[in-house]
Amino acid sequence: MYGWAGTILRVDLDKKKIKKQPMHKEWISKFIGGAGINAKILHDETQPGIDPLDPANRLIFGAGPLTGTLAPSSARYTTTAKGPFTFAFCDSNSGGHFGPEMKFAGYDHIIFQGRAEKPLYLWIDDDSVELKDASHVWGKDVWETNKIIKEELGDLEIKIAAIGVPGEKLVRYAAVINDWARAAGWGGMGAVMGSKKLKAIAIRGTKGVQIAKPKKFEEICSRCREMIEKSPKPKTIGYYGKPWLNWLRNEIQKSNPTMNFKLPRVPPSEFHKVGLEAFEELIVKWKGCFNCPLHCGHVLASRSGKYAGLVGEGFEYNHAIDGQMMGIYDLNFVLKWTIETNRLGLDCDGPAYAIAWAMELYEKGLITKKDTDGIELTWGNQEAALRMLDKIAQRDGFGDLLAEGIQLAAKKFGRGSEKFAYHVKGGRMEIDPRTGWATALSHATSTRGADHLKGMPLSNAFGVWKGIPYEFTDDSTTEYKAEAVIFFENLNAVIDSIGLCKNDTWSQSAECPGLHEFAELLSAATGRTFTASKLLRVGERIYNVERAYNAREGLTREDDTFPEKFFTEPIETKIKLINKDIFEKLKDEYYKLRGWDVTTGSPTKIKLDELGLENFRLPIYDQ
Amino acid sequence: MLKTLFTNPRTCTGCRSCELACSFHHYKENNPARALLRIIKIEEESLDIPVVCRHCARAPCMESCPEKAIVRDPQTGAVKILQSKCIGCKICISACPFGIIVVDPKTREVRKCDLCDGNPVCAKVCPTGAIVFARVDVGPRILTRSATEKTEKILVKYR
């Protein structure tokens, strides 16, 4: 096959059986691959209402047809499962070199089902696939696991995705870490992997990805590369990485999650400590995922203070937020936090948001030292944050409660703590939804809990597509915003399904490659015909599958909302707060445009039939 | 004057665009495992080190070949393997001080960098100048420039 590797690998951990299935032609035309086919598989193979950490859940790794190819930033793969802290549809995307290696070995998707009796890891050496004993690495952190497995298999260039102790102990936001410091962080995929007693996946691939029209493909790829090089991206994200977004949010948009949303943003008097100049001091060099011309990652070094001498890969927009959420305005600490969470195998935000929640409770007197095992959870206490991180990783003492994620932890703890747990469908907010209307709508309706990567419009790409004026900075009116969110949800579903990155495509910059280029790339790579509008239709279909999954889980319109705070407490942005009436009207408009039921927010029979998703209807529609 | 490849590990981001482009140029497939250069990743130390054929002035691979199958291209200065003469003994792999002569995982042939006949794609795609194709006397000066960037910043700051 061209573009796709052509094989789906199914690993039954109960029976220790491995099966190879050919890629379905119908799936390809309907869902393309990656996140799209993952979503379809999860919907088809799981029953509603299962516990996400039950063997009945699936864990699906999926790469897209462009993953591993010459197309710029072709590093991405997606993991999909029912989410351990959202209890809804969940997927998590990662870069690095693992996804491409999956393709080089000859696999588009790997489906894990059941639960192993003893810890195992999967070793894929091109066509030869075997489950190997992992008892000797069970209990080890991600980096030790990497080292031991590579040595054992006798090749240091093998690509590994692994979980650490938090995954084994089912910390609900444990991450799958691939290539040392790249994470499928959101959603707790590490916990699902741990629940299956699967420690790691090690891959060596030498078969490569074949291209239908190599010469044409090469031409389009160079053109796309040029577009990216000429766009503003290299000077912003290509230089500062994601901390650039932190600056943008704090100083331009004037909203930035700080101290568990107690403050609207980092106080201007403190921002120099976490701003771009402070960040620049840390840079040693830049670091990129597979075939990325942009390289938004860095190698950073702490040069002063108590972490002086610390060197490691870092850090993302999220990490910068993590520090300030706990009231810590120190990038040296953020580097330490980044390195520790990568090594442990945790999503960086999960523990930070949980600790921030606890810090607010501590301040309000709802918890005391007695609850926190003697740790003083005061704002800005670096040592306390790091000690609590270790406790979370081990599910030890108070860490056991925080390991549940803010939604469940607040429910278990009670005592009025729910009021301070800010989340949508269990998912924490990395961007303040009070920033603007499209931000609010996309955070509320996202299928995997509050999230800015599913549908938040980040660029004026919408204008490029339809000629409708849309400015990044003007998110203060509701005009066109429902349409914009729908467009970006569909677009992002396409990007996650073909295997490219959102950073240097339309998702974040109109000057970068978009749907037209994707269509050209896919057509040349696979030898099939793709058009921009056809791709957008696929995106719509995928998003409807995700939504249909959630509808089947019993999620409705009521779940697409925010905690009371965001409706009542104003911040410095143009819209100040989310006006409930306007918000509900915007939701009405969104569901209508989506072709969904306005009262329930679920995809209607008509819509699903129109998209060729007859099997995705709720049973109620068939009565 | 002849041109050759120079590498700068300080700016390498480890993206392996070069490996990918190399495999695509030579075999029309996306397959870094077949690339004729390597990015060595030392993850514990956050290092990425590009390793390319240096096309040595006195090439040990050429000197060790029992069949005289390794020759220098007079046009490009590249040290090349003549596949028709190669017997696949792999002695050149042992002789190479950089370990950058490879056995192709698909054909099992011994392969090495040929400078893409004078227009190496690895240098072309490298986004950060970690692989530079330059005149043999100019290349080192490019690296000097890159190395003084930090000094430059400090000098500007404290001017």
Interface residues (C-beta under 8 A of the other chain):
Chain A: G68 T69 L70 H97 P100 K103 F104 W143 N146 K147 E157 D179 W180 A181 G205 T206 K207 G208 V209 Q210 I211 P214 E218 R225 E229 V284 K285 W286 K287 G288 C289 F290 N291 C292 P293 L294 H295 G297 V299 V311 G312 E313
Chain B: R10 T11 C12 T13 G14 C15 R16 S17 L20 A21 S23 F24 Y27 K28 E29 N30 N31 P32 A33 R34 K41 E43 E44 E45 S46 D48 P105 K106 V125 P127 T128
